[in-house]
Amino acid sequence: MHRLNRCLTIAAAIAIAAITDPLVTANAQQPLFPPLSQQSETSPSTPSATHAATPRKRKHKRRIVHRTARTTPKAPPVQVLTPTDPKDRLSTRLRLGDGVRMWRPSRKQIGVSYAPGGSDASTPGSFRFVVDRAKLSKYLMGTAPYIKRSPMNAKAVVDTAQATDVDAQQVPAKIIPEINGAALDLKAATDLVARSIEGDPATVHVVLPVVVKPAHITASQLAGINARIGYFVTKFNPGDVGRTQTVRRAIDIIDGAVVPPQGVFSINGTVGERTAERGFGKGHVFVNGKMEVQQGGGMCQVATTLFNAAMLANLKIVERRQHVRTIPYADPGRDATVYWGQKDFKFQNLSDAPVYVSYKTTRSRAVVSLFGKAVPGRNVKLVSHYRKLGDRHYTGVFYRVVTNPDGTVIKDKPYYSNYKWTPALDFSR
């Protein structure tokens, strides 16, 4: 109400002024208040008129809230250095590899520097590098242990994916190929890397030269093997340290032996003389009716285990001798004794495929597996009998019965053994 009275008062005052003021009279044709569409922020107006025409609005103070957005910092972009980057030529990383592993040193790290007259400001093609060969050789020497690899021979193993009974005869087998060994040729590698960089400044990849160490047994040498044809296990006492040392050492030497078709395997010929220098220990041996402790004691168990496996594999036994007394790791008649320079154990492979000897030890067992060519339908049975005739007197017989696929049965010549000894050879004394 107060505002309305005030507006009327102002309007009356303006009307009186218009009658008396010639300027207002001259402009009487113009409207006193132009339409809002014709008003603008630049139109001149008196504060009182504007206040009267536009009602005052209550101003509200805006509350400004400053919020910080949560952002994940971005990883710095990967800088790709090329030989043509004028400021990064010495920091450019190279690729040095042997075909298996790769190393990424910078040029500066391996002793590369500009040749006289060259610098970061040089244009591509107008400079050369020189290499500090001593620094390069030191770097490459650090890669040598990682390049060095021992060769791994090809071998025959039981194919467990097909085998249903690992103790059965003629278990399916497979051949694992050989892997050649390698060693870094340090001198040749140093020379090759240095010449490559000095000859072409753009060089970024060099294949390091290595010396190949071929495996002794290749998969081609085992061609024709498709089954495990013989398997036997004996126990030993690991607490008898010297004897166990001999057993493990001899088995380690025999493991991986390959007997070609018509070839003959010999224990003495394969293992060699049993000396301390060659890693053999001391154990009990029977010599001239006496029991003595000598270097190489324990070899008879190695021969006995192999003898039984060879019988199961239907291999021809060329030479086998019995002990003078019974032994704890095989029944009477199923043993084989050896002595360097006097007694040996030998068998012959009469098949048309090689025979591979896999010989291992566990904590207290000697385990031999013979791999060769399977004869489907063939069955081998070992028969042994023994009699005790006295306190230190036993007799034994051991032979093989082979049933061929056509049904024919072959009984091999029996091995007769006679054991009779004096108290001097008793283990308990």
C-alpha positions in Angstrom: 0.0 0.0 0.0 2.8 2.3 0.9 4.5 1.5 -2.4 1.3 2.4 -4.4 1.0 5.8 -2.7 4.5 6.5 -3.4 4.2 5.7 -7.1 1.1 7.9 -7.4 3.0 10.8 -5.8 5.9 10.5 -8.2 3.5 10.3 -11.2 1.7 13.5 -10.2 5.0 15.3 -9.8 6.1 14.3 -13.3 2.8 15.4 -14.8 3.1 18.9 -13.3 6.7 19.1 -14.6 5.6 18.2 -18.0 3.1 21.0 -18.2 5.6 23.7 -17.1 8.7 22.3 -18.8 8.9 22.9 -22.6 11.3 20.1 -23.2 8.9 17.6 -21.7 6.1 19.2 -23.6 8.0 18.8 -26.8 8.4 15.1 -26.2 4.9 14.5 -25.0 4.3 12.1 -27.9 6.8 9.7 -26.5 5.7 7.3 -23.8 6.8 8.1 -20.4 7.9 4.5 -19.7 8.9 2.5 -22.8 7.9 -1.2 -23.0 10.1 -3.7 -21.3 11.0 -5.2 -24.7 12.7 -1.8 -25.6 14.5 -1.4 -22.3 18.2 -2.6 -22.0 21.0 -2.6 -19.6 22.5 0.4 -21.5 19.3 2.5 -21.5 19.8 5.6 -19.3 17.4 5.8 -16.3 17.3 7.5 -13.1 17.8 5.4 -10.0 14.5 6.5 -8.6 12.5 5.7 -11.8 14.2 2.3 -12.1 13.4 1.6 -8.5 9.8 2.6 -9.0 9.4 0.5 -12.2 11.0 -2.7 -10.9 10.2 -4.1 -7.6 13.2 -4.8 -5.4 14.0 -8.5 -5.1 15.5 -10.0 -2.0 19.0 -11.0 -2.7 20.1 -14.4 -1.3 23.8 -15.0 -0.8 24.9 -18.1 -2.7 27.0 -20.6 -0.9 29.9 -21.7 -3.0 31.2 -25.2 -2.3 34.7 -26.0 -3.6 35.0 -29.7 -4.4 38.1 -31.5 -5.5 37.5 -34.2 -8.1 39.1 -37.6 -7.4 41.3 -38.5 -10.3 43.8 -41.3 -10.8 47.2 -40.0 -11.8 48.1 -41.1 -15.3 51.2 -43.1 -15.9 53.9 -41.1 -17.7 53.9 -41.9 -21.4 56.4 -44.5 -22.5 59.2 -42.8 -24.2 60.3 -44.7 -27.3 63.9 -43.9 -28.0 65.2 -44.3 -31.5 68.7 -44.0 -32.9 67.7 -40.7 -34.6 66.6 -38.9 -31.4 69.4 -36.3 -31.1 69.3 -36.1 -27.3 68.9 -39.8 -26.5 71.4 -41.7 -28.7 73.5 -43.0 -25.9 70.5 -43.8 -23.7 68.8 -45.8 -26.4 68.5 -49.4 -25.3 69.8 -52.3 -27.3 68.6 -55.9 -27.6 71.2 -58.5 -26.9 70.0 -62.1 -26.9 71.0 -65.7 -27.3 67.7 -67.0 -28.7 66.4 -67.9 -25.3 66.9 -64.7 -23.1 67.1 -61.0 -23.9 69.1 -58.2 -22.3 68.3 -54.5 -22.8 71.3 -52.3 -21.9 71.7 -48.7 -23.0 74.5 -47.9 -25.4 76.2 -45.9 -22.6 75.9 -48.9 -20.2 78.1 -51.1 -22.5 80.7 -48.5 -23.2 79.4 -46.8 -26.3 80.5 -43.2 -26.9 80.7 -40.7 -29.8 83.7 -40.9 -32.1 85.7 -37.6 -32.3 83.6 -35.0 -34.0 80.3 -36.5 -33.1 77.8 -35.2 -30.5 74.1 -35.0 -29.7 73.7 -32.2 -32.1 75.1 -34.2 -35.0 72.6 -35.0 -37.7 72.0 -38.7 -38.5 74.5 -40.2 -40.8 77.2 -37.6 -39.9 78.6 -39.3 -36.8 80.0 -42.7 -35.6 80.2 -44.5 -32.3 83.2 -46.1 -30.7 83.0 -49.0 -28.1 85.0 -49.5 -25.0 85.6 -53.2 -25.5 86.7 -53.8 -21.9 83.5 -52.3 -20.5 81.4 -54.3 -23.1 83.2 -57.5 -22.2 82.5 -57.0 -18.5 78.8 -56.5 -19.2 78.6 -59.6 -21.4 80.5 -61.6 -18.8 77.6 -61.0 -16.5 75.2 -62.6 -19.0 77.4 -65.7 -19.4 76.0 -67.7 -16.4 72.4 -67.2 -17.7 73.3 -68.4 -21.2 75.3 -71.5 -20.0 73.2 -74.7 -20.2 74.2 -78.3 -19.8 73.1 -80.7 -22.5 70.2 -83.0 -21.7 70.3 -86.5 -23.3 67.2 -88.0 -24.9 65.7 -90.6 -22.7 62.9 -93.2 -22.5 60.2 -92.9 -19.8 57.1 -94.7 -18.9 54.1 -93.1 -20.7 51.8 -92.8 -17.6 49.0 -91.5 -19.8 48.7 -95.0 -21.3 50.1 -97.2 -18.5 47.5 -98.8 -16.3 49.9 -100.8 -14.1 53.5 -99.4 -13.8 54.7 -102.8 -12.6 53.3 -104.8 -15.5 55.5 -106.1 -18.4 55.8 -104.1 -21.6 54.4 -100.9 -20.2 54.0 -98.3 -23.0 56.8 -95.8 -23.1 57.7 -92.5 -24.9 60.9 -90.8 -25.9 61.8 -87.4 -24.5 64.0 -85.6 -27.1 67.5 -84.3 -26.3 68.3 -80.6 -25.5 71.7 -79.3 -26.6 73.7 -77.3 -24.1 75.2 -73.8 -24.8 77.8 -71.4 -23.5 78.6 -67.8 -24.4 81.6 -67.3 -26.7 82.7 -64.1 -24.8 85.5 -63.1 -27.2 83.4 -63.5 -30.3 80.4 -61.8 -28.7 82.4 -58.8 -27.6 83.9 -58.4 -31.1 80.5 -58.9 -32.9 78.6 -56.3 -30.7 81.4 -53.8 -31.0 81.8 -54.1 -34.8 78.0 -54.0 -35.3 77.7 -50.7 -33.4 80.8 -49.1 -34.8 79.9 -50.1 -38.3 76.2 -49.0 -38.1 75.2 -46.4 -35.5 71.6 -47.4 -36.0 72.2 -51.0 -34.7 69.8 -51.9 -31.9 69.7 -55.7 -32.0 72.6 -58.2 -32.0 72.3 -62.0 -31.6 75.1 -63.2 -29.2 77.2 -66.1 -30.5 77.2 -69.2 -28.4 79.1 -72.5 -28.4 76.7 -75.4 -28.8 77.3 -78.5 -26.6 75.5 -81.4 -28.3 73.8 -84.1 -26.2 75.5 -87.5 -26.1 72.2 -89.4 -26.7 69.7 -88.2 -29.3 66.2 -89.3 -29.9 67.2 -90.9 -33.2 69.5 -93.3 -31.3 66.4 -94.5 -29.3 64.2 -95.0 -32.4 62.2 -98.2 -32.1 61.8 -98.1 -28.3 58.1 -98.1 -27.4 57.8 -100.0 -24.1 59.4 -100.7 -20.7 60.3 -104.4 -21.1 62.1 -105.1 -17.8 61.8 -103.7 -14.2 63.3 -104.7 -10.9 63.9 -103.2 -7.4 66.3 -104.2 -4.5 66.7 -102.6 -1.1 70.0 -101.4 0.5 70.9 -99.9 3.9 71.6 -96.2 3.5 73.3 -96.3 7.0 76.2 -98.2 5.5 77.7 -95.0 4.1 80.6 -96.4 2.2 78.7 -99.1 0.5 75.8 -96.8 -0.3 78.3 -94.3 -1.9 79.5 -97.1 -4.3 75.9 -98.2 -5.1 74.8 -94.6 -6.0 78.0 -93.8 -7.9 77.8 -96.9 -10.1 74.1 -96.5 -10.8 74.7 -92.9 -11.7 77.3 -94.0 -14.3 75.1 -96.8 -15.8 71.9 -94.6 -16.0 71.2 -93.7 -19.6 73.3 -96.4 -21.2 72.1 -97.4 -24.7 72.7 -101.0 -25.9 72.3 -101.1 -29.7 70.8 -104.1 -31.6 73.2 -107.1 -31.2 75.3 -105.0 -28.7 76.6 -106.3 -25.4 76.4 -104.5 -22.1 79.2 -105.0 -19.5 79.1 -103.9 -15.9 82.9 -103.6 -15.7 83.2 -102.1 -19.1 80.6 -99.4 -18.3 81.4 -98.5 -14.7 85.2 -98.9 -14.8 87.5 -99.4 -11.9 86.1 -98.6 -8.5 88.6 -96.1 -6.9 88.3 -93.4 -4.3 89.4 -90.8 -6.9 86.4 -91.7 -9.0 83.9 -91.3 -6.1 83.5 -94.9 -4.9 83.3 -95.9 -1.2 84.3 -98.9 0.8 82.1 -101.9 1.6 82.2 -105.6 2.4 83.4 -108.0 -0.3 83.9 -111.8 -0.4 87.5 -112.7 -1.4 88.9 -116.2 -1.2 86.5 -117.4 1.5 86.9 -114.2 3.6 84.9 -111.1 4.0 86.9 -107.9 3.7 86.2 -104.2 3.4 87.4 -102.9 0.1 86.9 -100.0 -2.3 83.9 -100.7 -4.4 82.0 -103.0 -2.0 78.3 -102.9 -3.0 78.8 -103.4 -6.8 77.3 -106.9 -6.6 73.9 -105.4 -5.7 74.1 -103.1 -8.7 74.8 -106.2 -10.9 72.1 -108.4 -9.2 69.4 -105.8 -9.7 70.3 -105.4 -13.4 70.5 -109.3 -13.8 66.9 -109.8 -12.8 65.6 -106.9 -15.0 67.5 -108.3 -18.0 65.9 -111.7 -17.4 62.4 -110.2 -17.4 63.3 -108.2 -20.6 64.2 -111.5 -22.3 67.7 -110.4 -23.0 70.5 -112.9 -23.5 72.7 -113.4 -20.5 76.3 -113.6 -21.6 78.1 -113.8 -18.3 76.9 -114.2 -14.7 78.5 -115.6 -11.6 77.1 -116.5 -8.2 78.3 -115.4 -4.8 80.0 -117.8 -2.4 77.2 -117.2 0.1 73.6 -116.0 0.1 72.9 -112.3 0.1 70.2 -110.3 1.9 68.8 -108.4 -1.2 67.9 -111.3 -3.5 66.7 -114.9 -3.2 69.3 -117.7 -3.6 70.0 -118.3 -7.3 68.9 -114.8 -8.4 72.2 -113.0 -7.6 75.1 -111.8 -9.7 78.6 -111.0 -8.4 81.2 -108.8 -10.0 84.8 -108.0 -9.2 87.1 -105.7 -11.1 89.5 -107.5 -13.4 88.0 -111.0 -12.5 84.3 -111.3 -12.6 81.7 -109.4 -14.8 78.1 -109.4 -15.6 77.1 -109.1 -19.3 73.9 -109.3 -21.4 73.2 -109.0 -25.1 70.5 -107.2 -27.0 69.3 -109.6 -29.8 66.3 -107.4 -30.9 66.2 -105.1 -33.8 65.7 -102.0 -31.6 68.0 -100.4 -29.0 67.7 -101.1 -25.3 67.8 -98.0 -23.0 68.9 -98.5 -19.3 67.2 -96.2 -16.8 68.8 -96.8 -13.4 67.9 -94.8 -10.3 68.2 -94.8 -6.5 65.8 -93.6 -3.8 66.7 -93.3 -0.2 67.0 -97.1 0.2 66.2 -98.7 -3.1 68.0 -99.5 -6.4 65.5 -99.3 -9.3 66.3 -100.4 -12.8 64.0 -100.0 -15.9 64.9 -101.5 -19.3 63.2 -100.0 -22.3 63.1 -101.6 -25.7 60.7 -102.8 -28.4 57.5 -104.5 -27.2 56.5 -107.8 -28.6 52.7 -107.8 -28.3 51.4 -111.0 -26.7 54.7 -112.1 -25.3 54.9 -113.1 -21.7 58.0 -113.7 -19.5 57.8 -115.5 -16.2 60.8 -116.0 -13.9 60.9 -119.1 -11.8 63.2 -119.6 -8.8 63.5 -122.3 -6.1 66.0 -122.8 -3.3 66.6 -125.3 -0.5 68.3 -124.9 2.8 70.6 -127.9 3.3 72.3 -126.7 6.5 73.2 -123.6 8.6 75.4 -122.2 5.9 74.4 -124.3 2.9 71.8 -123.5 0.3 71.1 -124.5 -3.3 69.1 -122.6 -5.8 67.8 -122.7 -9.3 66.6 -119.8 -11.5 65.2 -119.9 -15.0 62.9 -118.1 -17.4 59.8 -119.2 -19.2 58.8 -117.3 -22.3 55.4 -117.6 -23.9 55.4 -116.3 -27.5 52.4 -114.7 -29.3 51.9 -117.9 -31.3 51.5 -119.9 -28.1 54.9 -121.6 -28.2 56.7 -121.8 -24.8 60.5 -121.6 -24.4 62.2 -122.6 -21.2 65.7 -121.1 -20.9 68.7 -123.0 -19.5 68.4 -122.9 -15.7 71.0 -121.2 -13.5 72.0 -123.5 -10.7 73.7 -122.1 -7.6 75.3 -123.8 -4.6 76.2 -121.7 -1.5 78.3 -123.1 1.3 80.4 -120.9 3.5 82.3 -120.8 6.8 81.5 -118.5 9.8 84.2 -116.2 8.5 81.7 -114.9 5.9 78.8 -114.4 8.4 77.4 -110.8 8.3 76.7 -110.9 12.0 80.2 -111.5 13.2 
